[in-house]
Amino acid sequence: LAPDGRYLLLGDELDEYNDLVATTRTLIWDCLDLDAPVYMGDFMSALPAIDHNQYIIGNLSYQSNYTAGLRILDITGISDASLTEVGYFDHYLANDNAVFAGTWMSYPFFGSGVIPVGDITLGLFLVKPNFTHLTATDNDICSTENAVFNLGISEGFAGPVSIELTGLPAGFSYSLSSNEVTAPANVTITITPASGADGLYGFQVNATGQFNTYSRIGEVTVQAASSWYADSDFDGYGAPAIITMSCVQPSGYVALSGDCDDADTSVFPGAPGTQDGIDNNCNGVIDPNEQVPCPDYDDNGIVSTSDLLVLISQMGCTSSCTADLTGDDMVTLSDLLVFLAQFGQTCP
């Protein structure tokens, strides 16, 4: 009997057994007037098995149909004599013939949702119907990305169906593409991890309809993102102020920071001095090997003509050159230009 007490579903073992019908038949009656019930029509299964016990909870009828096993019908359209099979568990695999074998009893009333299905010869089976299906679209992510799941809601789940996630760690959040849905439906679940998340995280999806609540367990693997720094001069060190977070190295970015002039390839932490008067190694001071050399060869405290004569006398030197001002251990026109730029200056 349906929950409203008006409609009755009836099975007859002998109509299938005696070949009066080709497949399992469920008769539908309107019992509004108990003195004159009205036969409304039939639901015909696709299988020839004999029918037996059935119980109705909410919008679902749980039928024990011998060799066809447990069959679940959605009776939402019962007032129009319309039933739909929305689930089954066929444990008798030998055949679906109209014989007295398989199951004649199931019990769908446990609060756990587990249904024991008794088989005449094969023993007891425990099943738990679930009208939701959770699949991962992307659940192995970087902490800067979102995990994406699809929750399928099958026909037979009387709604509207309300969806919520529980068990997510602190800092995680989620969003749904839709909620309060009517089956069948597909809902996209987007999960945003907490900043700095790193590891395997579990959660539970709960879907609550008009009569039932079904749950699914999901997992997300999160890899913590690393800091990457823009390296405009490609010297292996990036500018501290230009940072991005990623689990893979972005193009143009490096893992090392501290470059105090990312436009100069000779400037980076630990760089050798170039004697150009700049902070090559980014330690905040001009070290001796970074200072511009003062070409006071005669040690009189000023860069003068006598010093120029010393440099000219070494023009063309290629080894152990005391007049080398550019650090290449040679005396060339480049050294002369450095000298002329300091001509007349005093030296410390």
C-alpha positions as a printed NumPy array, in Angstrom:
array([[  0.   ,   0.   ,   0.   ],
       [  1.336,   3.448,  -0.934],
       [  2.023,   5.961,   1.88 ],
       [ -1.182,   7.887,   1.108],
       [ -3.218,   4.72 ,   1.704],
       [ -5.012,   5.093,  -1.596],
       [ -3.015,   3.063,  -4.089],
       [ -2.211,  -0.621,  -3.87 ],
       [  0.447,  -2.637,  -5.69 ],
       [ -0.342,  -6.313,  -6.092],
       [  1.755,  -9.242,  -7.276],
       [  0.489, -12.682,  -8.29 ],
       [  2.99 , -15.55 ,  -8.267],
       [  0.919, -17.748, -10.524],
       [  0.364, -15.446, -13.503],
       [  4.046, -15.681, -14.423],
       [  4.418, -19.31 , -13.334],
       [  1.444, -20.407, -15.461],
       [  2.579, -18.342, -18.477],
       [ -0.446, -16.056, -18.274],
       [  1.918, -13.09 , -18.787],
       [  5.278, -12.906, -20.556],
       [  7.085, -10.891, -17.854],
       [  6.73 ,  -9.983, -14.175],
       [  3.462,  -8.127, -13.682],
       [  2.605,  -5.664, -10.897],
       [ -1.083,  -4.728, -10.746],
       [ -2.018,  -1.175,  -9.734],
       [ -5.269,  -0.474,  -7.84 ],
       [ -7.03 ,   2.672,  -6.684],
       [ -8.537,   1.854,  -3.27 ],
       [-10.103,   5.214,  -2.51 ],
       [-13.388,   3.351,  -2.219],
       [-12.633,   0.172,  -0.311],
       [-15.981,  -1.275,  -1.359],
       [-15.207,  -0.738,  -5.029],
       [-11.436,  -0.646,  -5.719],
       [-10.545,   0.313,  -9.264],
       [ -8.01 ,  -1.638, -11.318],
       [ -5.837,   1.015, -12.995],
       [ -3.322,  -1.001, -15.016],
       [ -0.071,  -2.922, -14.811],
       [  3.626,  -2.439, -14.631],
       [  5.339,  -5.063, -16.783],
       [  8.956,  -5.875, -16.035],
       [ 11.454,  -6.699, -18.765],
       [ 12.087, -10.128, -17.174],
       [  9.916, -13.28 , -16.903],
       [ 10.642, -13.948, -13.196],
       [  7.932, -14.652, -10.665],
       [  7.064, -11.871,  -8.204],
       [  6.789, -12.238,  -4.425],
       [  6.964,  -9.896,  -1.428],
       [  7.133,  -6.13 ,  -1.882],
       [  7.286,  -3.177,   0.522],
       [  6.769,   0.519,  -0.137],
       [  8.78 ,   3.205,   1.649],
       [  8.303,   6.774,   0.477],
       [  8.375,   6.765,  -3.307],
       [ 10.077,   3.38 ,  -3.682],
       [  8.695,  -0.135,  -3.867],
       [ 11.145,  -2.905,  -2.979],
       [ 10.143,  -6.122,  -4.748],
       [ 11.566,  -9.619,  -4.208],
       [ 11.152, -11.224,  -7.613],
       [ 12.668, -14.675,  -7.24 ],
       [ 15.24 , -15.264, -10.023],
       [ 15.298, -11.541, -10.915],
       [ 16.434, -10.639,  -7.379],
       [ 15.628,  -7.396,  -5.606],
       [ 13.953,  -4.856,  -7.897],
       [ 13.266,  -1.241,  -6.885],
       [ 10.43 ,   0.706,  -8.5  ],
       [  9.758,   4.434,  -8.343],
       [  6.034,   4.892,  -7.682],
       [  5.978,   8.687,  -8.022],
       [  3.617,   8.352, -11.01 ],
       [  1.338,   5.778,  -9.376],
       [ -1.727,   8.018,  -9.688],
       [ -1.282,   7.724, -13.451],
       [ -0.559,   3.995, -13.212],
       [  3.054,   4.746, -14.113],
       [  5.924,   2.946, -12.356],
       [  9.618,   2.984, -13.256],
       [ 12.348,   0.519, -12.302],
       [ 15.221,   2.565, -10.869],
       [ 17.448,  -0.075,  -9.263],
       [ 18.044,  -3.782,  -8.812],
       [ 20.32 ,  -6.421,  -7.311],
       [ 20.217,  -9.682,  -9.254],
       [ 22.071, -12.241,  -7.15 ],
       [ 20.633, -15.298,  -8.913],
       [ 22.812, -15.354, -12.013],
       [ 21.729, -18.706, -13.49 ],
       [ 18.655, -17.249, -15.234],
       [ 15.584, -15.037, -14.799],
       [ 13.075, -17.768, -15.545],
       [  9.608, -18.071, -14.025],
       [ 10.619, -20.674, -11.461],
       [ 10.648, -20.747,  -7.685],
       [ 14.319, -19.984,  -7.105],
       [ 16.262, -16.911,  -5.982],
       [ 14.737, -14.485,  -3.484],
       [ 11.268, -14.188,  -2.069],
       [ 12.088, -11.843,   0.838],
       [ 13.909,  -8.591,   1.517],
       [ 13.624,  -6.131,   4.396],
       [ 14.166,  -2.407,   3.573],
       [ 13.255,  -0.92 ,   6.965],
       [ 16.604,  -0.708,   8.774],
       [ 17.684,   2.832,   9.627],
       [ 21.143,   2.141,   8.217],
       [ 19.671,   1.754,   4.733],
       [ 21.102,  -1.767,   4.491],
       [ 18.654,  -4.262,   2.966],
       [ 19.063,  -7.976,   3.707],
       [ 18.058, -10.039,   0.678],
       [ 17.437, -13.727,   1.335],
       [ 18.135, -16.283,  -1.372],
       [ 16.468, -19.679,  -1.145],
       [ 19.678, -21.58 ,  -1.897],
       [ 22.53 , -19.058,  -1.959],
       [ 22.142, -17.503,   1.486],
       [ 21.857, -13.894,   2.659],
       [ 23.018, -10.801,   0.784],
       [ 23.34 ,  -7.353,   2.362],
       [ 22.938,  -4.418,  -0.011],
       [ 22.641,  -0.678,   0.461],
       [ 21.003,   1.268,  -2.37 ],
       [ 22.425,   4.704,  -3.085],
       [ 20.871,   7.021,  -5.643],
       [ 23.911,   9.302,  -5.769],
       [ 27.202,   8.751,  -7.591],
       [ 30.323,  10.836,  -6.881],
       [ 33.065,  10.992,  -9.512],
       [ 36.233,  13.076,  -9.483],
       [ 36.895,  15.345, -12.45 ],
       [ 40.106,  16.682, -10.882],
       [ 41.001,  15.71 ,  -7.308],
       [ 44.822,  15.772,  -7.451],
       [ 45.587,  19.468,  -7.352],
       [ 48.004,  22.214,  -6.399],
       [ 46.987,  24.325,  -3.408],
       [ 46.38 ,  27.243,  -5.792],
       [ 43.811,  25.217,  -7.764],
       [ 40.284,  23.906,  -7.17 ],
       [ 39.218,  20.275,  -6.984],
       [ 36.179,  19.4  ,  -9.095],
       [ 33.694,  16.544,  -8.583],
       [ 30.432,  15.538, -10.229],
       [ 27.538,  14.301,  -8.129],
       [ 25.07 ,  12.313, -10.195],
       [ 21.562,  12.007,  -8.747],
       [ 19.675,   9.073, -10.193],
       [ 16.03 ,   8.739, -11.113],
       [ 14.045,   7.465,  -8.164],
       [ 15.526,   9.882,  -5.639],
       [ 12.44 ,  11.884,  -4.659],
       [ 13.266,  15.539,  -4.241],
       [ 13.881,  18.322,  -4.127],
       [ 17.36 ,  17.061,  -3.205],
       [ 19.457,  19.247,  -0.901],
       [ 23.245,  18.787,  -1.013],
       [ 25.886,  19.654,   1.576],
       [ 29.503,  18.7  ,   2.259],
       [ 30.767,  17.793,   5.703],
       [ 34.169,  16.874,   7.072],
       [ 36.218,  19.39 ,   5.093],
       [ 39.219,  20.693,   7.062],
       [ 39.304,  24.24 ,   8.396],
       [ 40.013,  26.777,   5.678],
       [ 38.539,  24.673,   2.886],
       [ 35.408,  25.879,   1.122],
       [ 33.078,  24.511,  -1.542],
       [ 30.45 ,  25.622,  -4.002],
       [ 27.704,  23.811,  -5.923],
       [ 26.604,  24.432,  -9.491],
       [ 23.016,  23.958,  -8.271],
       [ 21.115,  22.793,  -5.22 ],
       [ 17.58 ,  21.738,  -4.328],
       [ 17.561,  19.717,  -7.545],
       [ 15.137,  17.222,  -9.031],
       [ 16.369,  13.82 , -10.149],
       [ 17.845,  12.895, -12.491],
       [ 20.464,  15.603, -12.197],
       [ 24.189,  16.3  , -12.194],
       [ 25.722,  18.778,  -9.771],
       [ 29.284,  20.09 , -10.06 ],
       [ 31.067,  20.399,  -6.716],
       [ 34.052,  22.77 ,  -6.586],
       [ 36.356,  22.565,  -3.557],
       [ 38.885,  25.309,  -2.757],
       [ 41.7  ,  24.151,  -0.438],
       [ 43.038,  26.139,   2.467],
       [ 46.153,  28.221,   1.94 ],
       [ 49.197,  26.044,   2.52 ],
       [ 47.231,  22.793,   2.404],
       [ 49.412,  19.791,   1.675],
       [ 48.276,  16.162,   1.896],
       [ 45.259,  13.878,   1.502],
       [ 41.91 ,  15.205,   2.739],
       [ 38.575,  13.401,   3.001],
       [ 35.01 ,  14.695,   3.03 ],
       [ 31.437,  13.459,   2.825],
       [ 28.692,  14.524,   0.419],
       [ 25.197,  14.269,   1.9  ],
       [ 22.15 ,  14.422,  -0.356],
       [ 18.775,  14.707,   1.38 ],
       [ 15.524,  14.226,  -0.502],
       [ 11.884,  13.933,   0.4  ],
       [ 12.21 ,  10.508,   1.986],
       [ 15.882,   9.498,   2.024],
       [ 19.393,  10.758,   2.669],
       [ 22.321,   9.241,   0.771],
       [ 26.004,   9.883,   1.361],
       [ 29.214,   9.484,  -0.606],
       [ 32.838,   9.774,   0.519],
       [ 35.382,  11.77 ,  -1.495],
       [ 39.092,  12.544,  -1.237],
       [ 41.297,  15.402,  -2.427],
       [ 45.075,  15.253,  -2.743],
       [ 46.642,  18.705,  -2.387],
       [ 50.257,  19.62 ,  -3.118],
       [ 51.496,  22.782,  -1.429],
       [ 52.473,  25.506,  -3.894],
       [ 56.004,  26.927,  -3.925],
       [ 57.106,  30.562,  -4.263],
       [ 58.592,  31.569,  -7.622],
       [ 60.275,  34.896,  -8.418],
       [ 60.42 ,  36.747, -11.727],
       [ 63.937,  36.542, -13.221],
       [ 64.026,  39.183, -15.929],
       [ 67.782,  39.047, -16.518],
       [ 67.971,  35.218, -16.395],
       [ 70.816,  35.123, -13.875],
       [ 69.119,  32.48 , -11.732],
       [ 67.871,  34.912,  -9.063],
       [ 64.541,  36.721,  -9.056],
       [ 63.212,  40.016,  -7.776],
       [ 61.679,  39.561,  -4.285],
       [ 58.756,  41.852,  -5.07 ],
       [ 57.523,  39.92 ,  -8.106],
       [ 56.288,  36.577,  -6.788],
       [ 53.818,  33.906,  -7.85 ],
       [ 52.703,  30.657,  -6.232],
       [ 52.65 ,  27.421,  -8.228],
       [ 53.419,  23.69 ,  -7.978],
       [ 55.394,  23.824, -11.232],
       [ 57.997,  26.362, -12.28 ],
       [ 56.388,  29.079, -14.43 ],
       [ 58.289,  30.348, -17.447],
       [ 60.508,  33.294, -16.528],
       [ 60.443,  32.517, -12.811],
       [ 63.035,  30.919, -10.49 ],
       [ 63.048,  29.517,  -6.971],
       [ 65.821,  31.822,  -5.672],
       [ 65.132,  35.448,  -4.808],
       [ 67.177,  38.397,  -3.533],
       [ 68.231,  39.976,  -6.855],
       [ 68.564,  43.665,  -6.036],
       [ 68.771,  44.677,  -9.724],
       [ 66.949,  42.202, -11.93 ],
       [ 67.883,  44.136, -15.051],
       [ 71.642,  43.568, -14.617],
       [ 73.071,  40.074, -15.113],
       [ 76.143,  40.957, -13.015],
       [ 74.023,  41.674,  -9.948],
       [ 72.686,  38.839,  -7.789],
       [ 73.371,  37.375,  -4.324],
       [ 76.955,  36.09 ,  -4.218],
       [ 77.97 ,  37.682,  -7.511],
       [ 81.66 ,  38.581,  -7.918],
       [ 82.606,  42.243,  -7.894],
       [ 82.932,  43.95 , -11.266],
       [ 84.758,  47.081,  -9.988],
       [ 81.993,  49.232, -11.43 ],
       [ 80.973,  50.853,  -8.163],
       [ 77.752,  48.838,  -7.861],
       [ 76.557,  46.36 ,  -5.239],
       [ 77.091,  43.201,  -7.295],
       [ 76.395,  40.717,  -4.488],
       [ 73.339,  42.557,  -3.079],
       [ 74.701,  42.753,   0.459],
       [ 73.848,  46.441,   0.773],
       [ 77.392,  47.827,   0.653],
       [ 80.026,  48.448,  -2.031],
       [ 82.728,  45.916,  -1.222],
       [ 86.382,  46.529,  -2.166],
       [ 86.162,  44.248,  -5.173],
       [ 83.118,  46.177,  -6.309],
       [ 84.731,  49.612,  -6.071],
       [ 85.983,  51.347,  -9.199],
       [ 89.818,  51.071,  -9.078],
       [ 91.665,  54.32 ,  -8.716],
       [ 94.576,  54.39 , -11.231],
       [ 97.013,  56.296,  -8.961],
       [100.045,  54.261,  -9.98 ],
       [102.622,  56.663,  -8.477],
       [100.724,  56.885,  -5.132],
       [100.686,  60.691,  -5.061],
       [ 96.941,  60.805,  -4.281],
       [ 95.748,  62.071,  -7.662],
       [ 95.193,  60.619, -11.111],
       [ 97.61 ,  62.599, -13.227],
       [ 99.722,  62.588, -16.356],
       [102.4  ,  60.492, -14.693],
       [ 99.825,  57.766, -14.105],
       [ 98.744,  58.029, -17.737],
       [102.285,  57.393, -18.848],
       [102.363,  54.222, -16.732],
       [ 99.177,  52.959, -18.351],
       [100.406,  53.802, -21.863],
       [103.648,  51.982, -21.162],
       [101.634,  48.818, -20.438],
       [ 99.297,  49.017, -23.429],
       [ 99.147,  45.559, -24.961],
       [100.038,  43.775, -21.723],
       [ 98.31 ,  40.395, -21.491],
       [ 99.431,  38.967, -18.168],
       [100.   ,  40.253, -14.616],
       [ 99.228,  43.771, -15.764],
       [ 99.334,  46.315, -12.911],
       [ 97.58 ,  48.91 , -15.06 ],
       [ 94.575,  46.636, -15.728],
       [ 91.44 ,  48.573, -14.753],
       [ 88.753,  46.286, -16.225],
       [ 89.664,  43.021, -14.506],
       [ 90.497,  41.072, -17.682],
       [ 94.243,  40.94 , -16.903],
       [ 94.989,  42.943, -20.013],
       [ 95.648,  46.592, -20.774],
       [ 93.59 ,  47.786, -23.711],
       [ 91.646,  50.752, -24.96 ],
       [ 88.918,  49.869, -22.438],
       [ 91.338,  50.497, -19.596],
       [ 92.308,  53.81 , -21.127],
       [ 88.681,  54.91 , -21.207],
       [ 88.256,  53.981, -17.529],
       [ 91.428,  55.941, -16.736],
       [ 90.33 ,  59.057, -18.625],
       [ 86.992,  59.015, -16.796],
       [ 88.938,  59.45 , -13.503],
       [ 91.665,  61.766, -14.758],
       [ 92.255,  64.58 , -12.282],
       [ 90.395,  62.863,  -9.399],
       [ 91.918,  62.245,  -6.046],
       [ 92.216,  58.702,  -4.67 ],
       [ 91.598,  57.659,  -1.052]])
